Amino acid sequence: MGEFLDATLEFPTVLFSFLLLVVIGYWVLVLAGGLGLDALDPDDGPSGLLTGLGIGGMPVTVVLSLMVALAWFTSLAGGAFTDGTPARLAVLAVALLVAWLGTRLLVLPVRRLLPEEQPPSRNDFIGRMCVIRTRSVSADFGQAEVTAADGSSAVIQVRQNGTDPLSAGSSALIFDYHADGEYFWVMPYDAALDPHRPST
């Protein structure tokens, strides 16, 4: 056990030993429910860097964990074979290369199985309830505020076919989108019936 501990504290393994402890601590917190699977935002720098290296498309924390684990195991094995020789520096380079190649080989097939993330579309608003923000809504004019699935809100152009009394503050249901005119068709709707309405 003492020899193993000494090996983990020798160059270059020691560089990855601390990172491996951080990775283990992170996954313990994930399993305990203290952190989400992807604690780093997908738009952060690490994600863009990993995509440039050909190992993006998965949660950043999963990719980094794989890289650290592979680099640590490779440097530990390489350190045992090059004990006391100047080749330790070459082990560091090999460990980094193996970590990148190994992670790439593991990520590529998994990434192909994951569904592609669909970009947001205006059609996502169809079937949602909106709140009228103009004095009235006619066949030619009207605006409303709608809340998207991610919780963000947007002010949209709305129209109605009939003469229903849609005034500021009233609820309406979005039932169609007119692509040429870039507006939504709405109809009166009881907010209490909204399936997307948060429960109280």
C-alpha positions as CSV (number, residue, x, y, z in Angstrom):
1,M,0.0,0.0,0.0
2,G,2.9,2.3,0.8
3,E,4.5,1.7,-2.6
4,F,1.2,2.5,-4.3
5,L,0.8,5.7,-2.4
6,D,4.4,6.7,-3.2
7,A,3.8,6.0,-6.9
8,T,0.7,8.3,-6.9
9,L,2.8,11.1,-5.5
10,E,5.7,10.8,-8.0
11,F,6.0,12.8,-11.2
12,P,4.0,12.8,-13.5
13,T,1.2,10.9,-11.6
14,V,1.1,13.4,-8.9
15,L,-0.2,16.0,-11.4
16,F,-3.3,13.9,-12.0
17,S,-3.7,12.6,-8.5
18,F,-5.1,15.9,-7.2
19,L,-7.4,16.2,-10.2
20,L,-8.6,12.7,-9.7
21,L,-9.5,13.5,-6.0
22,V,-11.5,16.5,-7.3
23,V,-13.3,14.3,-9.8
24,I,-14.1,11.7,-7.2
25,G,-15.4,14.4,-4.8
26,Y,-17.5,15.8,-7.6
27,W,-19.2,12.5,-8.4
28,V,-19.8,11.8,-4.7
29,L,-21.6,15.1,-4.5
30,V,-23.6,14.2,-7.7
31,L,-24.6,10.9,-6.2
32,A,-25.6,12.6,-2.9
33,G,-27.8,15.0,-4.9
34,G,-25.7,18.1,-4.0
35,L,-24.7,18.9,-7.6
36,G,-26.2,18.5,-11.1
37,L,-24.6,16.2,-13.7
38,D,-23.3,19.1,-15.7
39,A,-22.2,21.8,-13.2
40,L,-20.5,23.7,-16.0
41,D,-22.7,25.7,-18.4
42,P,-22.6,24.2,-21.9
43,D,-21.7,27.7,-23.3
44,D,-18.7,28.0,-21.0
45,G,-15.1,28.0,-22.2
46,P,-14.3,24.4,-21.4
47,S,-17.1,23.1,-23.6
48,G,-15.9,25.1,-26.6
49,L,-12.4,23.9,-26.0
50,L,-13.5,20.3,-25.8
51,T,-15.6,20.6,-29.0
52,G,-12.5,22.0,-30.7
53,L,-10.5,18.9,-29.6
54,G,-13.2,16.6,-31.0
55,I,-14.5,15.4,-27.6
56,G,-17.5,17.7,-27.1
57,G,-21.2,16.9,-27.4
58,M,-21.5,15.5,-23.9
59,P,-21.6,17.1,-20.4
60,V,-18.3,18.8,-19.8
61,T,-17.9,17.1,-16.4
62,V,-18.3,13.6,-17.9
63,V,-15.6,14.3,-20.5
64,L,-13.2,15.9,-18.1
65,S,-13.7,13.0,-15.6
66,L,-12.8,10.5,-18.3
67,M,-9.7,12.4,-19.4
68,V,-8.4,12.8,-15.8
69,A,-9.0,9.1,-15.0
70,L,-7.3,7.9,-18.2
71,A,-4.4,10.3,-17.7
72,W,-3.9,9.2,-14.1
73,F,-4.0,5.4,-14.9
74,T,-1.6,5.9,-17.9
75,S,0.9,8.0,-15.9
76,L,0.7,5.5,-13.0
77,A,1.5,2.6,-15.3
78,G,4.1,4.6,-17.2
79,G,5.8,5.7,-14.0
80,A,6.2,2.1,-12.8
81,F,8.0,1.2,-16.1
82,T,10.2,4.3,-16.1
83,D,11.1,4.4,-12.4
84,G,14.1,6.6,-11.8
85,T,14.7,7.4,-15.5
86,P,14.5,10.7,-17.4
87,A,11.7,9.2,-19.5
88,R,9.2,10.5,-16.9
89,L,8.6,13.6,-19.0
90,A,7.7,11.4,-22.0
91,V,5.2,9.6,-19.7
92,L,3.4,12.9,-19.1
93,A,3.1,13.5,-22.9
94,V,1.9,9.9,-23.5
95,A,-0.6,10.2,-20.6
96,L,-2.1,13.3,-22.1
97,L,-2.3,11.7,-25.6
98,V,-3.9,8.5,-24.2
99,A,-6.4,10.6,-22.2
100,W,-7.4,12.5,-25.3
101,L,-7.6,9.5,-27.6
102,G,-9.3,7.2,-25.1
103,T,-11.9,9.8,-24.3
104,R,-12.5,10.5,-27.9
105,L,-13.0,6.7,-28.6
106,L,-15.5,6.5,-25.6
107,V,-17.4,9.7,-26.4
108,L,-17.9,9.2,-30.2
109,P,-20.2,6.2,-30.0
110,V,-22.1,7.5,-27.0
111,R,-22.6,10.9,-28.7
112,R,-24.1,9.2,-31.8
113,L,-26.8,7.6,-29.5
114,L,-27.8,10.9,-27.9
115,P,-30.7,12.7,-29.6
116,E,-29.7,16.0,-31.3
117,E,-30.8,19.1,-29.5
118,Q,-33.4,20.8,-31.5
119,P,-33.0,24.6,-31.8
120,P,-35.9,26.7,-30.4
121,S,-38.7,27.3,-32.8
122,R,-41.7,29.7,-32.8
123,N,-43.9,26.6,-33.2
124,D,-42.9,25.8,-29.6
125,F,-45.4,28.5,-28.5
126,I,-48.4,26.7,-30.2
127,G,-50.6,25.3,-27.5
128,R,-49.4,27.6,-24.8
129,M,-51.3,30.2,-23.0
130,C,-50.4,33.9,-23.4
131,V,-51.4,37.1,-21.7
132,I,-52.7,40.0,-23.9
133,R,-50.6,43.1,-23.5
134,T,-52.4,45.5,-25.9
135,R,-55.7,47.2,-25.4
136,S,-57.4,44.8,-27.8
137,V,-56.6,42.1,-30.4
138,S,-58.0,42.1,-33.9
139,A,-57.3,40.5,-37.2
140,D,-54.7,43.2,-37.9
141,F,-53.1,44.1,-34.5
142,G,-52.3,42.7,-31.1
143,Q,-49.4,41.7,-28.8
144,A,-49.2,39.2,-26.0
145,E,-46.6,37.8,-23.6
146,V,-45.9,34.1,-23.6
147,T,-43.7,32.0,-21.3
148,A,-41.5,29.3,-22.9
149,A,-40.8,25.9,-21.5
150,D,-37.5,27.1,-20.2
151,G,-39.2,29.8,-18.1
152,S,-38.2,32.7,-20.3
153,S,-40.8,35.1,-21.6
154,A,-41.3,36.8,-24.9
155,V,-43.6,39.4,-26.4
156,I,-45.2,38.2,-29.6
157,Q,-47.5,39.5,-32.3
158,V,-51.0,38.0,-32.1
159,R,-54.2,38.1,-34.2
160,Q,-57.7,36.7,-33.9
161,N,-60.2,35.6,-36.5
162,G,-63.4,36.6,-34.5
163,T,-64.5,39.6,-32.4
164,D,-64.0,38.0,-29.0
165,P,-63.2,40.5,-26.3
166,L,-59.4,40.1,-25.8
167,S,-58.1,43.0,-23.8
168,A,-55.0,43.8,-21.8
169,G,-54.5,41.2,-19.0
170,S,-56.9,38.6,-20.5
171,S,-55.7,35.1,-21.2
172,A,-55.6,33.6,-24.7
173,L,-54.5,30.3,-26.3
174,I,-52.0,30.2,-29.1
175,F,-53.3,27.7,-31.7
176,D,-51.4,28.5,-34.9
177,Y,-48.5,30.5,-36.4
178,H,-48.7,32.5,-39.6
179,A,-45.1,32.3,-41.0
180,D,-45.6,35.0,-43.7
181,G,-47.0,37.6,-41.3
182,E,-44.9,36.4,-38.4
183,Y,-47.7,36.4,-35.9
184,F,-49.7,33.9,-33.9
185,W,-53.4,33.2,-34.0
186,V,-55.0,33.2,-30.6
187,M,-58.4,32.6,-29.0
188,P,-59.9,33.3,-25.6
189,Y,-58.8,30.8,-23.0
190,D,-59.3,30.3,-19.2
191,A,-56.0,30.6,-17.5
192,A,-57.1,28.0,-14.9
193,L,-57.2,25.3,-17.7
194,D,-53.6,26.0,-18.8
195,P,-51.7,22.7,-18.6
196,H,-48.4,24.6,-18.3
197,R,-49.6,26.6,-15.3
198,P,-47.6,26.0,-12.2
199,S,-49.5,24.1,-9.5
200,T,-50.2,26.0,-6.2
